[in-house]
Amino acid sequence: MNELRDLYQSVILDHYKTPRNYGSLDGATGSADGVNPLCGDHVTVHVRVDGDTVAGVGFEGNGCAISKASASLMTEIVAGRSVAETETIFSRFHDLVTGDAEVDPEELGKLEVLSGVREFPARVKCATLAWHALRAAIAGEEAEVSTE
């Protein structure tokens, strides 16, 4: 189990130090800001939706390793998926990190590395912040998203 935990930590640190899809997104159709007032994480998610497909997604901001790694992983997982698939992935991911429902971690691919967050309830907000901002960006909501 320690080897698996070490691997998960390694993936999280890699996405934190070298986040994927970090920066603004050309041709974005929506953007949303998210803030976690508890720890100061701040993220802006940019999305480009083409028809019913999340054609591109990027993010900017500052936050802890969990917040930034989750945002980075999110951008890789949802790009090219339908809006409905993206919503399903968010729901399953939320269940995974909160422990609210049984989830086969393998169905979430690399997002499985964040499964340990459920052991630290305050960190769940860090892991889900970018996801809430993504949902708002897709929906065209302009209000800042907060974890509170």
N, CA, C and O atoms as a GROMACS GRO file, in nm:
protein
  592
    1MET      N    1   0.082  -0.120   0.000
    1MET     CA    2   0.000   0.000   0.000
    1MET      C    3   0.086   0.126   0.000
    1MET      O    4   0.049   0.226  -0.061
    2ASN      N    5   0.201   0.122   0.068
    2ASN     CA    6   0.288   0.240   0.071
    2ASN      C    7   0.342   0.273  -0.067
    2ASN      O    8   0.359   0.391  -0.100
    3GLU      N    9   0.371   0.170  -0.148
    3GLU     CA   10   0.420   0.196  -0.284
    3GLU      C   11   0.314   0.267  -0.366
    3GLU      O   12   0.346   0.358  -0.443
    4LEU      N   13   0.188   0.225  -0.352
    4LEU     CA   14   0.079   0.288  -0.425
    4LEU      C   15   0.060   0.432  -0.378
    4LEU      O   16   0.042   0.522  -0.461
    5ARG      N   17   0.064   0.454  -0.248
    5ARG     CA   18   0.052   0.590  -0.194
    5ARG      C   19   0.166   0.678  -0.244
    5ARG      O   20   0.145   0.795  -0.277
    6ASP      N   21   0.287   0.624  -0.249
    6ASP     CA   22   0.402   0.699  -0.301
    6ASP      C   23   0.382   0.734  -0.447
    6ASP      O   24   0.415   0.845  -0.490
    7LEU      N   25   0.329   0.641  -0.525
    7LEU     CA   26   0.301   0.667  -0.666
    7LEU      C   27   0.199   0.779  -0.680
    7LEU      O   28   0.217   0.870  -0.760
    8TYR      N   29   0.091   0.771  -0.602
    8TYR     CA   30  -0.013   0.874  -0.607
    8TYR      C   31   0.046   1.011  -0.573
    8TYR      O   32   0.017   1.110  -0.640
    9GLN      N   33   0.127   1.016  -0.468
    9GLN     CA   34   0.189   1.142  -0.428
    9GLN      C   35   0.280   1.195  -0.538
    9GLN      O   36   0.288   1.316  -0.560
   10SER      N   37   0.349   1.105  -0.605
   10SER     CA   38   0.438   1.144  -0.714
   10SER      C   39   0.360   1.206  -0.830
   10SER      O   40   0.402   1.306  -0.886
   11VAL      N   41   0.246   1.147  -0.865
   11VAL     CA   42   0.163   1.200  -0.973
   11VAL      C   43   0.107   1.337  -0.934
   11VAL      O   44   0.106   1.430  -1.014
   12ILE      N   45   0.060   1.349  -0.810
   12ILE     CA   46   0.006   1.476  -0.762
   12ILE      C   47   0.114   1.584  -0.767
   12ILE      O   48   0.089   1.695  -0.815
   13LEU      N   49   0.233   1.553  -0.719
   13LEU     CA   50   0.342   1.652  -0.721
   13LEU      C   51   0.382   1.688  -0.863
   13LEU      O   52   0.415   1.804  -0.890
   14ASP      N   53   0.381   1.592  -0.954
   14ASP     CA   54   0.414   1.620  -1.093
   14ASP      C   55   0.314   1.719  -1.154
   14ASP      O   56   0.354   1.814  -1.221
   15HIS      N   57   0.184   1.696  -1.131
   15HIS     CA   58   0.082   1.786  -1.186
   15HIS      C   59   0.083   1.922  -1.116
   15HIS      O   60   0.044   2.022  -1.175
   16TYR      N   61   0.126   1.925  -0.991
   16TYR     CA   62   0.138   2.052  -0.919
   16TYR      C   63   0.255   2.134  -0.974
   16TYR      O   64   0.240   2.253  -1.001
   17LYS      N   65   0.370   2.070  -0.990
   17LYS     CA   66   0.489   2.140  -1.034
   17LYS      C   67   0.489   2.172  -1.183
   17LYS      O   68   0.545   2.272  -1.226
   18THR      N   69   0.424   2.085  -1.262
   18THR     CA   70   0.418   2.104  -1.407
   18THR      C   71   0.273   2.084  -1.452
   18THR      O   72   0.240   1.983  -1.515
   19PRO      N   73   0.188   2.180  -1.418
   19PRO     CA   74   0.046   2.162  -1.452
   19PRO      C   75   0.022   2.160  -1.602
   19PRO      O   76   0.082   2.237  -1.677
   20ARG      N   77  -0.067   2.073  -1.642
   20ARG     CA   78  -0.105   2.063  -1.782
   20ARG      C   79  -0.213   2.166  -1.812
   20ARG      O   80  -0.298   2.194  -1.728
   21ASN      N   81  -0.210   2.220  -1.932
   21ASN     CA   82  -0.312   2.315  -1.980
   21ASN      C   83  -0.324   2.438  -1.891
   21ASN      O   84  -0.434   2.492  -1.872
   22TYR      N   85  -0.211   2.481  -1.836
   22TYR     CA   86  -0.210   2.600  -1.750
   22TYR      C   87  -0.199   2.723  -1.837
   22TYR      O   88  -0.108   2.734  -1.920
   23GLY      N   89  -0.290   2.815  -1.820
   23GLY     CA   90  -0.289   2.940  -1.894
   23GLY      C   91  -0.424   2.968  -1.955
   23GLY      O   92  -0.518   2.889  -1.942
   24SER      N   93  -0.433   3.081  -2.020
   24SER     CA   94  -0.559   3.118  -2.084
   24SER      C   95  -0.583   3.025  -2.203
   24SER      O   96  -0.494   2.952  -2.245
   25LEU      N   97  -0.704   3.030  -2.255
   25LEU     CA   98  -0.743   2.940  -2.363
   25LEU      C   99  -0.795   3.022  -2.480
   25LEU      O  100  -0.896   3.092  -2.467
   26ASP      N  101  -0.729   3.014  -2.593
   26ASP     CA  102  -0.774   3.084  -2.713
   26ASP      C  103  -0.914   3.035  -2.752
   26ASP      O  104  -0.940   2.914  -2.753
   27GLY      N  105  -1.001   3.128  -2.784
   27GLY     CA  106  -1.134   3.092  -2.829
   27GLY      C  107  -1.226   3.040  -2.720
   27GLY      O  108  -1.325   2.972  -2.750
   28ALA      N  109  -1.195   3.070  -2.595
   28ALA     CA  110  -1.279   3.022  -2.485
   28ALA      C  111  -1.422   3.074  -2.502
   28ALA      O  112  -1.445   3.189  -2.537
   29THR      N  113  -1.518   2.985  -2.475
   29THR     CA  114  -1.658   3.023  -2.481
   29THR      C  115  -1.712   3.055  -2.342
   29THR      O  116  -1.823   3.107  -2.327
   30GLY      N  117  -1.633   3.024  -2.241
   30GLY     CA  118  -1.674   3.055  -2.105
   30GLY      C  119  -1.555   3.050  -2.011
   30GLY      O  120  -1.458   2.978  -2.035
   31SER      N  121  -1.564   3.126  -1.904
   31SER     CA  122  -1.463   3.128  -1.799
   31SER      C  123  -1.533   3.148  -1.666
   31SER      O  124  -1.637   3.214  -1.660
   32ALA      N  125  -1.477   3.092  -1.562
   32ALA     CA  126  -1.533   3.111  -1.429
   32ALA      C  127  -1.421   3.111  -1.326
   32ALA      O  128  -1.325   3.035  -1.335
   33ASP      N  129  -1.438   3.198  -1.227
   33ASP     CA  130  -1.344   3.205  -1.115
   33ASP      C  131  -1.397   3.122  -1.001
   33ASP      O  132  -1.517   3.118  -0.974
   34GLY      N  133  -1.304   3.055  -0.933
   34GLY     CA  134  -1.339   2.980  -0.813
   34GLY      C  135  -1.245   3.017  -0.702
   34GLY      O  136  -1.126   3.040  -0.724
   35VAL      N  137  -1.298   3.022  -0.581
   35VAL     CA  138  -1.216   3.056  -0.466
   35VAL      C  139  -1.253   2.967  -0.348
   35VAL      O  140  -1.370   2.935  -0.325
   36ASN      N  141  -1.150   2.928  -0.275
   36ASN     CA  142  -1.167   2.852  -0.153
   36ASN      C  143  -1.120   2.943  -0.040
   36ASN      O  144  -1.000   2.949  -0.011
   37PRO      N  145  -1.213   3.016   0.025
   37PRO     CA  146  -1.172   3.111   0.128
   37PRO      C  147  -1.106   3.046   0.249
   37PRO      O  148  -1.035   3.113   0.324
   38LEU      N  149  -1.128   2.918   0.268
   38LEU     CA  150  -1.069   2.848   0.382
   38LEU      C  151  -0.917   2.844   0.373
   38LEU      O  152  -0.848   2.863   0.474
   39CYS      N  153  -0.865   2.820   0.253
   39CYS     CA  154  -0.719   2.808   0.240
   39CYS      C  155  -0.658   2.907   0.142
   39CYS      O  156  -0.536   2.915   0.132
   40GLY      N  157  -0.741   2.982   0.069
   40GLY     CA  158  -0.689   3.082  -0.023
   40GLY      C  159  -0.668   3.035  -0.165
   40GLY      O  160  -0.616   3.111  -0.247
   41ASP      N  161  -0.706   2.912  -0.197
   41ASP     CA  162  -0.695   2.866  -0.336
   41ASP      C  163  -0.780   2.955  -0.425
   41ASP      O  164  -0.892   2.992  -0.389
   42HIS      N  165  -0.727   2.990  -0.542
   42HIS     CA  166  -0.802   3.069  -0.640
   42HIS      C  167  -0.771   3.010  -0.777
   42HIS      O  168  -0.655   2.987  -0.811
   43VAL      N  169  -0.875   2.987  -0.855
   43VAL     CA  170  -0.858   2.930  -0.988
   43VAL      C  171  -0.954   2.997  -1.086
   43VAL      O  172  -1.067   3.029  -1.050
   44THR      N  173  -0.909   3.016  -1.207
   44THR     CA  174  -0.995   3.059  -1.316
   44THR      C  175  -0.989   2.948  -1.421
   44THR      O  176  -0.882   2.913  -1.469
   45VAL      N  177  -1.104   2.895  -1.454
   45VAL     CA  178  -1.113   2.789  -1.554
   45VAL      C  179  -1.171   2.848  -1.682
   45VAL      O  180  -1.271   2.918  -1.680
   46HIS      N  181  -1.105   2.817  -1.793
   46HIS     CA  182  -1.148   2.860  -1.925
   46HIS      C  183  -1.190   2.736  -2.002
   46HIS      O  184  -1.123   2.633  -1.997
   47VAL      N  185  -1.301   2.746  -2.073
   47VAL     CA  186  -1.350   2.631  -2.148
   47VAL      C  187  -1.394   2.675  -2.288
   47VAL      O  188  -1.445   2.786  -2.307
   48ARG      N  189  -1.373   2.587  -2.382
   48ARG     CA  190  -1.424   2.609  -2.518
   48ARG      C  191  -1.515   2.491  -2.549
   48ARG      O  192  -1.471   2.377  -2.562
   49VAL      N  193  -1.644   2.522  -2.560
   49VAL     CA  194  -1.743   2.419  -2.592
   49VAL      C  195  -1.781   2.436  -2.738
   49VAL      O  196  -1.816   2.545  -2.782
   50ASP      N  197  -1.774   2.327  -2.812
   50ASP     CA  198  -1.810   2.325  -2.953
   50ASP      C  199  -1.926   2.227  -2.967
   50ASP      O  200  -1.907   2.105  -2.961
   51GLY      N  201  -2.046   2.281  -2.987
   51GLY     CA  202  -2.164   2.195  -2.989
   51GLY      C  203  -2.187   2.140  -2.849
   51GLY      O  204  -2.217   2.215  -2.756
   52ASP      N  205  -2.173   2.010  -2.835
   52ASP     CA  206  -2.189   1.946  -2.704
   52ASP      C  207  -2.056   1.888  -2.654
   52ASP      O  208  -2.055   1.802  -2.565
   53THR      N  209  -1.946   1.934  -2.712
   53THR     CA  210  -1.816   1.879  -2.677
   53THR      C  211  -1.729   1.983  -2.608
   53THR      O  212  -1.723   2.098  -2.651
   54VAL      N  213  -1.663   1.941  -2.502
   54VAL     CA  214  -1.564   2.025  -2.436
   54VAL      C  215  -1.439   2.016  -2.523
   54VAL      O  216  -1.358   1.924  -2.508
   55ALA      N  217  -1.425   2.111  -2.614
   55ALA     CA  218  -1.318   2.107  -2.712
   55ALA      C  219  -1.184   2.149  -2.654
   55ALA      O  220  -1.078   2.110  -2.705
   56GLY      N  221  -1.186   2.227  -2.547
   56GLY     CA  222  -1.063   2.270  -2.483
   56GLY      C  223  -1.091   2.321  -2.344
   56GLY      O  224  -1.200   2.371  -2.316
   57VAL      N  225  -0.992   2.308  -2.259
   57VAL     CA  226  -1.006   2.357  -2.122
   57VAL      C  227  -0.867   2.392  -2.070
   57VAL      O  228  -0.770   2.321  -2.093
   58GLY      N  229  -0.861   2.503  -1.999
   58GLY     CA  230  -0.736   2.547  -1.938
   58GLY      C  231  -0.767   2.615  -1.806
   58GLY      O  232  -0.883   2.642  -1.774
   59PHE      N  233  -0.664   2.641  -1.730
   59PHE     CA  234  -0.687   2.707  -1.600
   59PHE      C  235  -0.567   2.792  -1.564
   59PHE      O  236  -0.456   2.773  -1.613
   60GLU      N  237  -0.594   2.887  -1.476
   60GLU     CA  238  -0.492   2.974  -1.419
   60GLU      C  239  -0.523   2.988  -1.270
   60GLU      O  240  -0.636   2.966  -1.228
   61GLY      N  241  -0.423   3.024  -1.194
   61GLY     CA  242  -0.448   3.051  -1.054
   61GLY      C  243  -0.339   2.998  -0.964
   61GLY      O  244  -0.238   2.944  -1.009
   62ASN      N  245  -0.365   3.014  -0.836
   62ASN     CA  246  -0.271   2.970  -0.734
   62ASN      C  247  -0.344   2.889  -0.630
   62ASN      O  248  -0.460   2.915  -0.598
   63GLY      N  249  -0.277   2.791  -0.580
   63GLY     CA  250  -0.338   2.709  -0.476
   63GLY      C  251  -0.242   2.603  -0.428
   63GLY      O  252  -0.126   2.596  -0.470
   64CYS      N  253  -0.292   2.522  -0.341
   64CYS     CA  254  -0.213   2.414  -0.285
   64CYS      C  255  -0.189   2.305  -0.390
   64CYS      O  256  -0.244   2.311  -0.500
   65ALA      N  257  -0.108   2.208  -0.355
   65ALA     CA  258  -0.075   2.099  -0.448
   65ALA      C  259  -0.199   2.022  -0.490
   65ALA      O  260  -0.212   1.986  -0.607
   66ILE      N  261  -0.291   1.996  -0.399
   66ILE     CA  262  -0.412   1.920  -0.431
   66ILE      C  263  -0.498   2.000  -0.529
   66ILE      O  264  -0.546   1.944  -0.628
   67SER      N  265  -0.517   2.126  -0.504
   67SER     CA  266  -0.599   2.211  -0.590
   67SER      C  267  -0.543   2.219  -0.732
   67SER      O  268  -0.616   2.200  -0.829
   68LYS      N  269  -0.415   2.246  -0.742
   68LYS     CA  270  -0.353   2.263  -0.873
   68LYS      C  271  -0.344   2.130  -0.948
   68LYS      O  272  -0.369   2.125  -1.069
   69ALA      N  273  -0.310   2.023  -0.878
   69ALA     CA  274  -0.302   1.892  -0.943
   69ALA      C  275  -0.440   1.848  -0.991
   69ALA      O  276  -0.452   1.792  -1.100
   70SER      N  277  -0.542   1.872  -0.912
   70SER     CA  278  -0.678   1.834  -0.951
   70SER      C  279  -0.720   1.911  -1.076
   70SER      O  280  -0.779   1.853  -1.168
   71ALA      N  281  -0.690   2.039  -1.081
   71ALA     CA  282  -0.724   2.120  -1.199
   71ALA      C  283  -0.650   2.069  -1.322
   71ALA      O  284  -0.709   2.058  -1.430
   72SER      N  285  -0.523   2.038  -1.306
   72SER     CA  286  -0.442   1.988  -1.417
   72SER      C  287  -0.497   1.854  -1.469
   72SER      O  288  -0.514   1.836  -1.589
   73LEU      N  289  -0.524   1.763  -1.377
   73LEU     CA  290  -0.580   1.633  -1.416
   73LEU      C  291  -0.716   1.650  -1.483
   73LEU      O  292  -0.747   1.582  -1.581
   74MET      N  293  -0.797   1.740  -1.429
   74MET     CA  294  -0.930   1.766  -1.485
   74MET      C  295  -0.919   1.807  -1.631
   74MET      O  296  -0.995   1.759  -1.715
   75THR      N  297  -0.824   1.896  -1.662
   75THR     CA  298  -0.813   1.944  -1.801
   75THR      C  299  -0.780   1.831  -1.896
   75THR      O  300  -0.826   1.829  -2.010
   76GLU      N  301  -0.700   1.736  -1.850
   76GLU     CA  302  -0.664   1.623  -1.935
   76GLU      C  303  -0.781   1.527  -1.954
   76GLU      O  304  -0.802   1.473  -2.062
   77ILE      N  305  -0.857   1.506  -1.848
   77ILE     CA  306  -0.964   1.406  -1.851
   77ILE      C  307  -1.084   1.452  -1.932
   77ILE      O  308  -1.144   1.372  -2.004
   78VAL      N  309  -1.122   1.580  -1.922
   78VAL     CA  310  -1.248   1.623  -1.984
   78VAL      C  311  -1.234   1.672  -2.128
   78VAL      O  312  -1.332   1.676  -2.202
   79ALA      N  313  -1.114   1.709  -2.169
   79ALA     CA  314  -1.096   1.758  -2.306
   79ALA      C  315  -1.140   1.652  -2.407
   79ALA      O  316  -1.097   1.537  -2.401
   80GLY      N  317  -1.227   1.693  -2.498
   80GLY     CA  318  -1.277   1.602  -2.600
   80GLY      C  319  -1.400   1.524  -2.560
   80GLY      O  320  -1.457   1.452  -2.642
   81ARG      N  321  -1.442   1.538  -2.437
   81ARG     CA  322  -1.562   1.467  -2.389
   81ARG      C  323  -1.686   1.554  -2.410
   81ARG      O  324  -1.676   1.676  -2.428
   82SER      N  325  -1.800   1.490  -2.407
   82SER     CA  326  -1.925   1.566  -2.416
   82SER      C  327  -1.950   1.636  -2.283
   82SER      O  328  -1.893   1.599  -2.180
   83VAL      N  329  -2.034   1.736  -2.287
   83VAL     CA  330  -2.072   1.807  -2.165
   83VAL      C  331  -2.136   1.709  -2.067
   83VAL      O  332  -2.109   1.716  -1.947
   84ALA      N  333  -2.221   1.620  -2.116
   84ALA     CA  334  -2.287   1.521  -2.030
   84ALA      C  335  -2.184   1.427  -1.966
   84ALA      O  336  -2.194   1.396  -1.848
   85GLU      N  337  -2.086   1.381  -2.044
   85GLU     CA  338  -1.981   1.295  -1.989
   85GLU      C  339  -1.901   1.370  -1.882
   85GLU      O  340  -1.866   1.314  -1.778
   86THR      N  341  -1.874   1.496  -1.908
   86THR     CA  342  -1.800   1.578  -1.813
   86THR      C  343  -1.875   1.589  -1.681
   86THR      O  344  -1.815   1.580  -1.574
   87GLU      N  345  -2.005   1.608  -1.689
   87GLU     CA  346  -2.088   1.616  -1.568
   87GLU      C  347  -2.085   1.482  -1.493
   87GLU      O  348  -2.078   1.480  -1.370
   88THR      N  349  -2.092   1.372  -1.565
   88THR     CA  350  -2.087   1.239  -1.502
   88THR      C  351  -1.953   1.217  -1.435
   88THR      O  352  -1.947   1.165  -1.323
   89ILE      N  353  -1.845   1.257  -1.502
   89ILE     CA  354  -1.711   1.241  -1.443
   89ILE      C  355  -1.700   1.325  -1.316
   89ILE      O  356  -1.648   1.279  -1.215
   90PHE      N  357  -1.752   1.450  -1.321
   90PHE     CA  358  -1.748   1.533  -1.200
   90PHE      C  359  -1.823   1.464  -1.086
   90PHE      O  360  -1.774   1.457  -0.974
   91SER      N  361  -1.941   1.414  -1.115
   91SER     CA  362  -2.023   1.350  -1.012
   91SER      C  363  -1.951   1.229  -0.950
   91SER      O  364  -1.950   1.213  -0.828
   92ARG      N  365  -1.892   1.147  -1.034
   92ARG     CA  366  -1.820   1.028  -0.986
   92ARG      C  367  -1.695   1.070  -0.908
   92ARG      O  368  -1.662   1.010  -0.806
   93PHE      N  369  -1.626   1.172  -0.957
   93PHE     CA  370  -1.507   1.222  -0.888
   93PHE      C  371  -1.545   1.276  -0.751
   93PHE      O  372  -1.478   1.249  -0.652
   94HIS      N  373  -1.654   1.352  -0.746
   94HIS     CA  374  -1.701   1.407  -0.619
   94HIS      C  375  -1.733   1.294  -0.522
   94HIS      O  376  -1.697   1.300  -0.404
   95ASP      N  377  -1.800   1.190  -0.571
   95ASP     CA  378  -1.829   1.074  -0.487
   95ASP      C  379  -1.700   1.009  -0.436
   95ASP      O  380  -1.693   0.966  -0.321
   96LEU      N  381  -1.600   1.001  -0.523
   96LEU     CA  382  -1.472   0.940  -0.486
   96LEU      C  383  -1.405   1.016  -0.373
   96LEU      O  384  -1.361   0.955  -0.275
   97VAL      N  385  -1.396   1.148  -0.385
   97VAL     CA  386  -1.321   1.226  -0.286
   97VAL      C  387  -1.400   1.251  -0.158
   97VAL      O  388  -1.341   1.278  -0.053
   98THR      N  389  -1.532   1.243  -0.164
   98THR     CA  390  -1.611   1.262  -0.043
   98THR      C  391  -1.644   1.131   0.025
   98THR      O  392  -1.678   1.129   0.144
   99GLY      N  393  -1.635   1.020  -0.048
   99GLY     CA  394  -1.673   0.891   0.007
   99GLY      C  395  -1.823   0.874   0.019
   99GLY      O  396  -1.870   0.786   0.090
  100ASP      N  397  -1.900   0.960  -0.052
  100ASP     CA  398  -2.046   0.956  -0.044
  100ASP      C  399  -2.108   0.834  -0.110
  100ASP      O  400  -2.220   0.795  -0.075
  101ALA      N  401  -2.038   0.774  -0.203
  101ALA     CA  402  -2.093   0.658  -0.273
  101ALA      C  403  -1.978   0.568  -0.318
  101ALA      O  404  -1.864   0.612  -0.330
  102GLU      N  405  -2.011   0.443  -0.342
  102GLU     CA  406  -1.912   0.348  -0.392
  102GLU      C  407  -1.872   0.389  -0.534
  102GLU      O  408  -1.957   0.410  -0.620
  103VAL      N  409  -1.743   0.398  -0.555
  103VAL     CA  410  -1.691   0.433  -0.687
  103VAL      C  411  -1.576   0.339  -0.716
  103VAL      O  412  -1.489   0.317  -0.631
  104ASP      N  413  -1.576   0.283  -0.835
  104ASP     CA  414  -1.462   0.205  -0.879
  104ASP      C  415  -1.357   0.306  -0.925
  104ASP      O  416  -1.372   0.366  -1.032
  105PRO      N  417  -1.252   0.324  -0.846
  105PRO     CA  418  -1.153   0.428  -0.879
  105PRO      C  419  -1.095   0.414  -1.020
  105PRO      O  420  -1.058   0.513  -1.082
  106GLU      N  421  -1.088   0.291  -1.069
  106GLU     CA  422  -1.030   0.270  -1.201
  106GLU      C  423  -1.112   0.335  -1.312
  106GLU      O  424  -1.058   0.369  -1.417
  107GLU      N  425  -1.244   0.353  -1.289
  107GLU     CA  426  -1.327   0.415  -1.393
  107GLU      C  427  -1.293   0.562  -1.412
  107GLU      O  428  -1.335   0.623  -1.510
  108LEU      N  429  -1.219   0.620  -1.318
  108LEU     CA  430  -1.183   0.761  -1.326
  108LEU      C  431  -1.041   0.784  -1.374
  108LEU      O  432  -0.993   0.898  -1.375
  109GLY      N  433  -0.973   0.679  -1.414
  109GLY     CA  434  -0.838   0.695  -1.466
  109GLY      C  435  -0.744   0.759  -1.365
  109GLY      O  436  -0.743   0.721  -1.248
  110LYS      N  437  -0.666   0.856  -1.412
  110LYS     CA  438  -0.566   0.920  -1.326
  110LYS      C  439  -0.626   0.992  -1.206
  110LYS      O  440  -0.556   1.016  -1.107
  111LEU      N  441  -0.754   1.026  -1.213
  111LEU     CA  442  -0.816   1.095  -1.100
  111LEU      C  443  -0.813   1.010  -0.972
  111LEU      O  444  -0.831   1.061  -0.862
  112GLU      N  445  -0.790   0.881  -0.989
  112GLU     CA  446  -0.780   0.791  -0.875
  112GLU      C  447  -0.673   0.836  -0.776
  112GLU      O  448  -0.683   0.807  -0.657
  113VAL      N  449  -0.572   0.906  -0.824
  113VAL     CA  450  -0.463   0.949  -0.735
  113VAL      C  451  -0.512   1.044  -0.627
  113VAL      O  452  -0.444   1.063  -0.526
  114LEU      N  453  -0.629   1.104  -0.647
  114LEU     CA  454  -0.684   1.197  -0.547
  114LEU      C  455  -0.781   1.129  -0.451
  114LEU      O  456  -0.845   1.197  -0.370
  115SER      N  457  -0.792   0.998  -0.458
  115SER     CA  458  -0.887   0.927  -0.373
  115SER      C  459  -0.857   0.942  -0.224
  115SER      O  460  -0.948   0.937  -0.141
  116GLY      N  461  -0.731   0.960  -0.189
  116GLY     CA  462  -0.693   0.974  -0.048
  116GLY      C  463  -0.743   1.102   0.016
  116GLY      O  464  -0.740   1.115   0.138
  117VAL      N  465  -0.789   1.196  -0.066
  117VAL     CA  466  -0.838   1.324  -0.014
  117VAL      C  467  -0.956   1.301   0.080
  117VAL      O  468  -0.977   1.379   0.174
  118ARG      N  469  -1.033   1.195   0.057
  118ARG     CA  470  -1.151   1.171   0.141
  118ARG      C  471  -1.115   1.152   0.288
  118ARG      O  472  -1.200   1.168   0.376
  119GLU      N  473  -0.990   1.118   0.315
  119GLU     CA  474  -0.944   1.103   0.453
  119GLU      C  475  -0.922   1.238   0.522
  119GLU      O  476  -0.902   1.244   0.643
  120PHE      N  477  -0.927   1.346   0.443
  120PHE     CA  478  -0.902   1.482   0.494
  120PHE      C  479  -1.013   1.574   0.444
  120PHE      O  480  -0.996   1.641   0.343
  121PRO      N  481  -1.127   1.577   0.512
  121PRO     CA  482  -1.244   1.651   0.463
  121PRO      C  483  -1.217   1.795   0.422
  121PRO      O  484  -1.279   1.843   0.327
  122ALA      N  485  -1.129   1.865   0.488
  122ALA     CA  486  -1.101   2.003   0.451
  122ALA      C  487  -1.035   2.011   0.313
  122ALA      O  488  -1.046   2.114   0.246
  123ARG      N  489  -0.968   1.906   0.272
  123ARG     CA  490  -0.899   1.904   0.143
  123ARG      C  491  -0.991   1.871   0.026
  123ARG      O  492  -0.955   1.892  -0.090
  124VAL      N  493  -1.110   1.820   0.055
  124VAL     CA  494  -1.207   1.790  -0.051
  124VAL      C  495  -1.239   1.917  -0.128
  124VAL      O  496  -1.254   1.913  -0.250
  125LYS      N  497  -1.250   2.028  -0.059
  125LYS     CA  498  -1.280   2.156  -0.124
  125LYS      C  499  -1.166   2.197  -0.217
  125LYS      O  500  -1.189   2.256  -0.323
  126CYS      N  501  -1.044   2.166  -0.179
  126CYS     CA  502  -0.929   2.195  -0.265
  126CYS      C  503  -0.937   2.112  -0.393
  126CYS      O  504  -0.912   2.162  -0.503
  127ALA      N  505  -0.972   1.986  -0.378
  127ALA     CA  506  -0.976   1.894  -0.492
  127ALA      C  507  -1.090   1.924  -0.588
  127ALA      O  508  -1.079   1.896  -0.707
  128THR      N  509  -1.199   1.980  -0.538
  128THR     CA  510  -1.317   1.999  -0.624
  128THR      C  511  -1.334   2.143  -0.673
  128THR      O  512  -1.423   2.170  -0.753
  129LEU      N  513  -1.252   2.236  -0.627
  129LEU     CA  514  -1.267   2.376  -0.664
  129LEU      C  515  -1.268   2.397  -0.816
  129LEU      O  516  -1.361   2.459  -0.868
  130ALA      N  517  -1.169   2.348  -0.886
  130ALA     CA  518  -1.162   2.368  -1.031
  130ALA      C  519  -1.281   2.303  -1.101
  130ALA      O  520  -1.328   2.353  -1.204
  131TRP      N  521  -1.328   2.194  -1.048
  131TRP     CA  522  -1.442   2.124  -1.108
  131TRP      C  523  -1.569   2.209  -1.099
  131TRP      O  524  -1.646   2.217  -1.195
  132HIS      N  525  -1.590   2.272  -0.985
  132HIS     CA  526  -1.706   2.360  -0.970
  132HIS      C  527  -1.694   2.480  -1.066
  132HIS      O  528  -1.792   2.524  -1.125
  133ALA      N  529  -1.572   2.532  -1.080
  133ALA     CA  530  -1.551   2.643  -1.173
  133ALA      C  531  -1.574   2.597  -1.316
  133ALA      O  532  -1.630   2.672  -1.396
  134LEU      N  533  -1.533   2.476  -1.350
  134LEU     CA  534  -1.557   2.423  -1.485
  134LEU      C  535  -1.707   2.415  -1.514
  134LEU      O  536  -1.751   2.455  -1.622
  135ARG      N  537  -1.782   2.364  -1.420
  135ARG     CA  538  -1.928   2.354  -1.439
  135ARG      C  539  -1.987   2.493  -1.464
  135ARG      O  540  -2.072   2.509  -1.551
  136ALA      N  541  -1.943   2.591  -1.387
  136ALA     CA  542  -1.993   2.728  -1.402
  136ALA      C  543  -1.953   2.785  -1.538
  136ALA      O  544  -2.033   2.852  -1.603
  137ALA      N  545  -1.831   2.759  -1.582
  137ALA     CA  546  -1.784   2.809  -1.711
  137ALA      C  547  -1.864   2.748  -1.826
  137ALA      O  548  -1.899   2.818  -1.921
  138ILE      N  549  -1.893   2.620  -1.817
  138ILE     CA  550  -1.973   2.554  -1.920
  138ILE      C  551  -2.114   2.612  -1.923
  138ILE      O  552  -2.171   2.632  -2.030
  139ALA      N  553  -2.169   2.639  -1.805
  139ALA     CA  554  -2.305   2.690  -1.795
  139ALA      C  555  -2.314   2.840  -1.827
  139ALA      O  556  -2.423   2.894  -1.841
  140GLY      N  557  -2.199   2.905  -1.839
  140GLY     CA  558  -2.199   3.049  -1.868
  140GLY      C  559  -2.232   3.135  -1.748
  140GLY      O  560  -2.272   3.250  -1.762
  141GLU      N  561  -2.214   3.079  -1.628
  141GLU     CA  562  -2.241   3.155  -1.506
  141GLU      C  563  -2.126   3.252  -1.481
  141GLU      O  564  -2.010   3.217  -1.497
  142GLU      N  565  -2.160   3.373  -1.442
  142GLU     CA  566  -2.058   3.476  -1.423
  142GLU      C  567  -2.020   3.497  -1.277
  142GLU      O  568  -1.916   3.555  -1.248
  143ALA      N  569  -2.102   3.451  -1.184
  143ALA     CA  570  -2.072   3.469  -1.042
  143ALA      C  571  -1.953   3.384  -1.002
  143ALA      O  572  -1.935   3.273  -1.053
  144GLU      N  573  -1.872   3.435  -0.912
  144GLU     CA  574  -1.759   3.360  -0.860
  144GLU      C  575  -1.810   3.237  -0.786
  144GLU      O  576  -1.906   3.245  -0.709
  145VAL      N  577  -1.746   3.125  -0.810
  145VAL     CA  578  -1.779   2.999  -0.743
  145VAL      C  579  -1.699   2.992  -0.615
  145VAL      O  580  -1.580   3.021  -0.615
  146SER      N  581  -1.763   2.952  -0.507
  146SER     CA  582  -1.694   2.939  -0.379
  146SER      C  583  -1.719   2.800  -0.323
  146SER      O  584  -1.824   2.741  -0.346
  147THR      N  585  -1.622   2.751  -0.249
  147THR     CA  586  -1.639   2.622  -0.183
  147THR      C  587  -1.717   2.633  -0.053
  147THR      O  588  -1.746   2.532   0.012
  148GLU      N  589  -1.751   2.755  -0.014
  148GLU     CA  590  -1.826   2.774   0.111
  148GLU      C  591  -1.973   2.790   0.084
  148GLU      O  592  -2.052   2.808   0.177
   0.00000   0.00000   0.00000
